[in-house]
Amino acid sequence: MCQYGQGFVRGLLEEFDTDSLKGFAVWLPMMPNDSAEAAEAEATPFEGLRVAHVWDPERQMGDLYAKVLRLHSTVWDFYFLYAPGVRWEGDEPPQPTFWMHQLPAESGADRDLVLYPTRFSQELLRLLGDGVEPSHSSRADLGLQLHWEGLVNLTRERAQYTIEDVREAFEDSKTKR
């Protein structure tokens, strides 16, 4: 999971301190520096937050979810929510109740499902049901706060970009539309 996504997910788990919310992180070798050791280091911020971590060196889970979601490539940088009571029965995992991602269009993933913290948080609140509230935020600003936490995590743990880098990326994105 990317640094932004990691901050976002960690923020969700911190905000909803309930045994009703558990996480499973499957780490895949998708980038040149990805390894079991790197995955272990990336898992450290989740200690004590109800998350089980798995290193998948063959990308088996990513390929299995690509099949379930009918995508063109290995699933990674995806965020799944399952309703209470959903079980994995059979050879394939169940279809997520709701999911979002951070992949390019070539993956075949729906562009309307690109990770948007407010929408994801609303879906999580809906699935958790009555009686489960964020520990610190109001419902109205939860998505914004988690978005901010994701960005703060990203800037803390990665090199700062210069204004020229941002401008260049912006210009590149305009030409690719």
C-alpha positions in Angstrom: 0.0 0.0 0.0 1.3 3.4 -0.8 2.3 5.9 1.9 -0.8 7.9 1.4 -3.0 4.9 1.6 -1.1 3.6 4.6 -1.8 6.9 6.5 -5.4 6.9 5.5 -6.0 3.3 6.7 -4.0 3.8 9.9 -6.2 6.9 10.6 -9.4 4.8 10.1 -8.2 2.2 12.5 -7.2 4.8 15.1 -10.5 6.7 14.7 -12.7 3.6 15.0 -11.2 1.8 18.0 -13.6 -1.1 17.9 -13.2 -4.8 17.6 -15.9 -4.6 14.8 -13.2 -3.2 12.5 -10.2 -5.4 11.6 -7.7 -5.1 8.8 -5.8 -7.4 6.6 -2.8 -6.1 4.7 -1.4 -8.1 1.9 2.0 -6.8 0.8 3.1 -7.6 -2.8 6.3 -7.0 -4.7 5.1 -4.4 -7.1 7.8 -1.9 -7.0 11.6 -2.5 -7.4 12.4 -2.1 -3.6 9.5 -4.2 -2.4 10.6 -7.1 -0.2 9.6 -9.1 2.9 11.8 -6.9 4.9 10.3 -3.7 3.5 6.8 -5.0 4.1 7.7 -5.7 7.7 9.0 -2.2 8.1 5.8 -0.8 6.5 3.7 -2.8 8.9 5.3 -1.3 12.0 2.9 1.8 12.2 0.0 -0.7 12.4 1.1 -2.4 15.6 -1.7 -2.6 18.1 -4.3 -1.6 15.5 -6.1 -5.0 14.8 -4.3 -5.6 11.4 -2.9 -9.0 10.2 -0.1 -8.7 7.7 0.9 -11.1 5.0 3.8 -11.0 2.6 2.8 -12.5 -0.8 6.0 -12.8 -2.9 4.2 -14.6 -5.8 1.4 -12.0 -5.9 -1.2 -14.8 -5.6 -3.7 -12.8 -3.6 -3.4 -9.8 -6.0 -4.0 -12.1 -9.0 -6.9 -13.8 -7.3 -8.6 -10.5 -6.5 -7.9 -9.4 -10.1 -10.0 -12.4 -11.2 -12.7 -11.7 -8.7 -13.0 -8.0 -9.6 -12.5 -8.7 -13.4 -9.5 -6.5 -13.7 -6.6 -6.5 -16.2 -3.7 -6.7 -13.8 -2.6 -7.7 -10.3 -4.6 -6.0 -7.6 -2.6 -3.7 -5.3 -3.2 -0.4 -3.6 -6.8 -1.5 -3.2 -9.0 -0.9 -0.1 -11.8 -3.4 0.6 -14.7 -3.3 3.0 -16.7 -6.4 3.9 -20.0 -6.4 5.7 -20.2 -8.2 9.0 -20.6 -11.9 8.6 -19.1 -12.2 5.1 -17.0 -15.4 4.9 -14.5 -16.8 2.4 -16.0 -20.1 1.3 -14.5 -21.8 -1.7 -11.5 -21.2 -3.9 -12.0 -17.4 -4.4 -12.4 -14.6 -1.9 -15.8 -13.1 -1.7 -16.7 -10.0 -3.7 -16.0 -7.0 -1.4 -19.1 -5.1 -0.2 -17.3 -1.9 -1.2 -13.9 -1.1 -2.5 -11.7 1.7 -3.8 -8.2 1.9 -5.3 -5.3 4.0 -6.5 -4.5 2.5 -9.9 -4.3 3.9 -13.4 -7.2 3.4 -15.8 -5.2 0.6 -17.7 -5.9 -1.7 -14.7 -9.5 -1.8 -15.7 -10.5 -0.5 -12.2 -13.5 1.9 -12.2 -12.3 5.5 -12.1 -15.3 6.4 -10.0 -13.8 4.2 -7.3 -10.4 6.0 -6.9 -9.7 6.3 -3.2 -11.7 9.2 -1.9 -11.5 9.4 1.9 -14.9 10.9 2.5 -16.7 8.4 0.5 -14.8 5.5 1.9 -15.4 6.7 5.5 -19.1 7.1 4.8 -19.3 3.5 3.5 -17.3 2.3 6.6 -19.7 4.1 8.9 -22.7 2.6 7.1 -21.2 -0.9 7.5 -20.3 -0.5 11.1 -23.8 0.5 11.9 -25.4 2.4 14.7 -23.5 2.9 17.9 -20.1 3.1 16.3 -18.7 6.6 16.0 -15.3 8.0 15.3 -13.3 8.6 18.5 -12.3 12.2 17.7 -14.0 13.6 14.7 -17.4 14.6 13.7 -19.0 12.6 10.8 -18.8 15.7 8.6 -15.0 16.2 8.8 -13.8 12.6 9.2 -13.0 12.2 5.5 -11.1 15.5 5.4 -9.2 14.6 8.5 -8.2 11.2 7.2 -7.2 12.7 3.9 -5.0 15.1 5.8 -3.5 12.3 7.9 -2.7 10.5 4.7 -0.9 13.5 3.3 0.9 14.2 6.5 2.2 10.6 6.6 3.3 10.9 3.0 5.3 14.1 3.6 6.8 12.8 6.8 8.0 9.5 5.3 9.0 10.6 1.8 11.2 13.3 0.4 9.6 16.7 0.1 8.9 17.9 -3.4 9.9 21.2 -4.7 7.3 23.6 -6.3 8.9 22.8 -9.6 8.3 19.1 -9.2 4.7 19.8 -8.5 4.3 22.1 -11.4 5.9 19.6 -13.7 3.6 16.8 -12.5 0.6 19.1 -13.0 1.6 20.0 -16.5 2.2 16.3 -17.3 -1.3 15.4 -16.0 -2.9 18.1 -18.3 -1.2 16.7 -21.4 -2.4 13.1 -20.6 -6.1 14.0 -20.4 
